[in-house]
Amino acid sequence: MKNLTLKQLRYFDALARHRHFGHAAEACAISQPALSLQMKELESAFGAPLIERSARDIRLSPLGEDLVTRARDILRAVDDLEELARLAQGPMSGRLRLGVIPTVAPYLLPRVIKALTREYPDLDLRPRETVTQSLLEDLSAGQLDAAILALPVSQSALHEEPLFEEEFVLVRHRDDADKPVPPAQALREMRLLLLEEGHCFRDQAIAFCNLSSGPRREMMEGSSLTTLVQMVGAGIGVTLIPEIAVPIEQGAASVSVARLPSPRPKRRIGMVWRRSSPIADRLSQIAQVIRGVLPAGQ
């Protein structure tokens, strides 16, 4: 074990997460041959295979699965030590890795960055936009300090700090603005546009419209709320979006926005971080700053 390094553990962790040498090398900002060499040296240090290679993908060996769990514990502990050193420097400063789900990021993140830069000029904010599952995995692995997403996440290792609640609204073509607003059960019979698999907002919309059972018209999917709204403006169908997105999305397409009949669907957005994080108190301060930039009523 004389040749075992933290760098190798970080590379191995990236490979375990991506299950692809090219993607892991890109995430680590090194070349694929360099990553392969580091993994061979790591296997040599253990004297046994850690990775099962095939033509299409890679898998971890039983020893590799055990190692990645222990390696992540070590890497989290090292990251916590770095955070403790940063805390000793005094005021809020240094790196803050903040993840945000795609249905919040474009509408809230610009205001958050502006407010945090003003409040904490020495803070090095590093935002990342991705879906909930990836954010939770990165939080657990110590790749993120905190994340803004839909609550609850119901993980005992994570602290949940509520930020705001918001309703979902119906987006139709502008020509339909004066038509009665359909109830939830009627939406299942319409051409409803939804986000792709992996977005929690998609799951919430499906639950509200009860699309998991019974016959329905074929749904169409988009990669972002902007795409969905533009498709509605082109006359393709209808969609649901969160209130926070309305000011930007409504003015960018030929659409109308209407509130749904009661009980109206809603979601709760919050900020989460590891309970063991040494900067938990400072993350609470940052959550308070974020609340200060929220629109009235949220």
C-alpha positions in Angstrom: 0.0 0.0 0.0 3.0 2.3 -0.2 2.0 3.7 -3.6 -1.7 4.4 -2.7 -2.6 8.1 -3.1 -5.6 10.3 -2.6 -5.5 11.2 -6.3 -5.9 7.5 -7.2 -8.9 7.2 -4.9 -10.5 10.3 -6.5 -9.9 8.8 -9.9 -11.3 5.5 -8.9 -14.4 7.2 -7.3 -15.0 9.0 -10.6 -14.7 5.8 -12.6 -17.1 4.0 -10.2 -19.6 6.9 -10.7 -19.4 7.2 -14.5 -18.7 3.5 -15.3 -16.8 4.8 -18.4 -13.1 5.6 -18.8 -13.7 8.5 -21.2 -16.4 10.2 -19.1 -14.4 9.7 -15.8 -11.2 11.1 -17.4 -13.2 14.1 -18.6 -14.6 14.7 -15.1 -11.1 14.4 -13.6 -9.6 16.7 -16.2 -7.0 14.2 -17.3 -6.5 12.1 -20.4 -8.0 8.6 -20.7 -4.6 6.9 -21.0 -3.5 8.7 -17.8 -6.6 7.5 -16.0 -6.0 3.9 -17.2 -2.4 4.0 -16.0 -3.5 5.2 -12.5 -6.1 2.4 -12.3 -3.5 -0.2 -13.2 -1.2 1.1 -10.6 -4.0 1.0 -8.0 -4.8 -2.6 -8.9 -1.1 -3.4 -8.6 -1.1 -1.9 -5.1 -4.0 -4.1 -4.1 -2.7 -7.1 -5.9 -6.1 -8.0 -7.4 -8.5 -6.7 -10.1 -10.7 -3.8 -9.1 -12.4 -3.4 -12.5 -14.0 -5.8 -14.9 -13.6 -4.5 -18.4 -15.7 -5.3 -21.4 -16.2 -4.0 -24.9 -19.2 -1.9 -24.0 -18.8 -0.8 -20.3 -17.0 -1.5 -17.1 -18.0 -3.0 -13.8 -16.4 -3.1 -10.4 -15.1 -6.4 -9.0 -16.3 -7.4 -5.5 -13.1 -5.9 -4.2 -13.7 -2.8 -6.2 -17.2 -2.4 -4.8 -15.8 -2.6 -1.3 -13.0 -0.2 -2.1 -15.2 2.5 -3.5 -17.3 2.6 -0.4 -14.3 2.9 1.8 -12.6 5.4 -0.6 -15.6 7.7 -0.5 -15.5 7.7 3.3 -11.8 8.7 3.2 -12.4 11.4 0.5 -15.3 12.9 2.5 -13.1 13.0 5.6 -10.3 14.7 3.7 -12.8 17.2 2.2 -14.1 17.9 5.7 -10.5 18.6 6.9 -10.1 21.1 4.0 -13.4 22.8 5.0 -12.2 23.0 8.6 -9.0 24.7 7.4 -11.1 27.2 5.5 -13.3 27.9 8.5 -10.2 28.9 10.4 -9.6 31.7 7.9 -12.5 33.7 9.3 -15.2 35.2 7.1 -17.1 33.2 4.5 -14.6 32.5 1.8 -13.2 29.9 -0.5 -15.1 27.3 -2.7 -18.8 26.6 -2.4 -20.1 23.8 -4.6 -23.8 24.3 -5.0 -26.0 22.0 -7.1 -29.4 23.1 -8.4 -32.1 21.1 -10.3 -32.9 22.3 -13.9 -36.4 23.4 -13.1 -35.1 25.9 -10.6 -31.6 26.9 -11.8 -32.3 29.2 -14.7 -34.9 31.2 -12.7 -33.3 31.4 -9.3 -29.5 30.9 -9.8 -28.7 34.3 -11.4 -30.3 36.1 -8.4 -28.5 33.8 -5.9 -25.1 34.4 -7.5 -25.6 38.1 -7.5 -26.7 38.1 -3.8 -24.0 35.8 -2.6 -21.3 37.7 -4.5 -22.5 40.9 -2.8 -22.8 39.4 0.6 -19.6 37.3 0.5 -17.2 38.8 -2.0 -14.5 36.2 -1.1 -16.8 33.3 -1.8 -15.9 31.1 -4.8 -19.3 29.9 -5.9 -19.2 26.9 -8.2 -22.8 26.0 -9.3 -23.8 22.8 -11.0 -27.1 22.1 -12.7 -28.3 18.5 -12.9 -31.2 16.2 -11.9 -32.1 15.3 -8.4 -30.6 11.8 -8.3 -27.2 13.1 -9.5 -27.2 15.9 -6.9 -27.9 13.4 -4.1 -25.2 11.1 -5.3 -22.7 14.0 -5.5 -23.7 15.2 -2.0 -23.2 11.8 -0.6 -19.8 11.4 -2.3 -18.6 14.8 -1.1 -18.6 16.3 -4.6 -21.1 19.0 -3.6 -21.4 21.1 -0.5 -25.2 21.7 -0.8 -28.0 21.4 -3.3 -31.3 23.2 -4.1 -34.0 20.7 -5.0 -37.6 19.6 -4.3 -38.3 18.3 -0.8 -38.5 15.9 0.9 -35.4 13.9 0.0 -35.9 11.7 3.2 -32.3 10.8 3.7 -31.2 10.7 7.3 -27.7 11.8 6.5 -29.0 15.0 4.9 -30.3 18.2 6.6 -33.3 19.7 4.8 -33.8 23.5 4.9 -37.1 24.7 3.3 -36.8 27.7 1.1 -40.2 28.3 -0.6 -43.4 26.6 -1.9 -44.9 27.2 -5.3 -47.8 26.0 -7.4 -47.7 24.4 -10.8 -49.6 26.4 -13.6 -51.0 25.3 -16.9 -49.4 26.6 -20.1 -51.6 26.6 -23.2 -51.4 28.3 -26.6 -52.3 32.0 -26.5 -55.5 31.3 -28.5 -56.8 29.2 -25.6 -56.5 31.9 -23.0 -60.3 32.4 -22.7 -61.2 28.7 -22.6 -62.2 27.0 -19.2 -59.2 25.6 -17.3 -59.5 21.8 -17.5 -59.4 19.7 -14.3 -56.5 17.3 -13.7 -58.4 14.3 -15.0 -59.0 16.0 -18.3 -55.3 16.7 -18.8 -54.7 13.0 -19.2 -56.8 13.1 -22.4 -54.8 16.0 -23.9 -51.4 16.1 -25.5 -49.4 16.8 -22.4 -45.8 17.7 -22.8 -43.5 16.5 -20.0 -39.8 16.7 -19.2 -37.6 13.7 -19.9 -37.1 10.8 -17.5 -35.0 11.7 -14.5 -36.6 15.1 -13.7 -38.5 15.1 -10.4 -40.9 17.7 -11.8 -41.9 15.2 -14.5 -42.8 12.7 -11.7 -44.8 15.4 -9.8 -46.8 16.2 -13.0 -47.5 12.6 -13.7 -48.7 12.1 -10.1 -51.0 15.2 -10.3 -52.6 14.1 -13.6 -52.8 10.5 -12.4 -51.0 9.4 -15.6 -49.7 6.2 -14.1 -53.0 4.4 -14.6 -55.7 4.2 -17.2 -55.7 5.1 -20.9 -54.2 8.4 -22.1 -53.0 10.1 -25.2 -49.4 9.8 -26.1 -47.2 12.1 -24.2 -44.4 14.1 -25.7 -41.1 15.0 -23.9 -38.6 17.8 -23.8 -35.3 18.4 -22.2 -36.1 21.7 -20.5 -39.1 23.8 -19.5 -38.1 26.3 -22.2 -38.4 23.6 -24.8 -41.8 22.5 -23.5 -43.2 26.1 -23.5 -41.9 26.7 -27.0 -43.6 23.6 -28.2 -46.9 24.7 -26.7 -46.4 28.1 -28.4 -46.1 26.2 -31.7 -49.5 24.6 -31.1 -48.3 21.1 -30.2 -50.0 20.6 -26.8 -50.1 21.9 -23.2 -47.7 21.6 -20.3 -47.2 22.4 -16.6 -44.5 24.6 -15.3 -43.7 25.9 -11.8 -44.5 29.5 -10.8 -40.9 30.5 -10.6 -40.5 29.9 -14.4 -43.5 32.0 -15.5 -41.9 35.5 -15.7 -39.3 34.2 -18.1 -41.1 31.5 -20.1 -44.4 33.2 -20.6 -42.9 36.2 -22.4 -40.8 34.1 -24.7 -43.6 32.2 -26.5 -47.2 32.6 -27.8 -48.7 31.0 -24.7 -51.1 31.8 -21.9 -50.8 30.8 -18.3 -53.7 29.7 -16.0 -54.0 28.5 -12.4 -55.4 25.0 -12.1 -58.6 24.2 -10.1 -58.2 23.3 -6.5 -56.6 21.3 -5.1 -53.7 22.9 -7.0 -50.5 21.0 -7.4 -47.5 22.4 -5.6 -44.0 21.6 -4.6 -41.6 22.6 -1.8 -38.1 23.7 -2.7 -35.3 23.6 -0.2 -31.6 23.4 0.3 -30.0 20.2 1.6 -26.5 19.4 2.9 -24.8 16.7 4.8 -25.5 16.8 8.6 -21.8 16.0 9.1 -20.6 19.0 7.0 -18.2 21.2 9.0 -19.7 24.3 7.3 -23.3 23.5 8.2 -23.7 26.8 10.2 -22.5 28.7 7.2 -24.8 26.9 4.8 -27.7 28.0 7.0 -26.5 31.6 6.6 -26.4 31.1 2.8 -29.9 29.6 2.8 -31.1 32.8 4.6 -29.5 34.9 1.8 -31.3 32.8 -0.8 -34.6 33.4 0.9 -34.0 37.1 0.6 -33.9 37.0 -3.2 -37.1 35.0 -3.6 -40.0 36.7 -5.4 -42.9 38.0 -3.3 -45.3 35.3 -2.3 -42.7 32.5 -2.3 
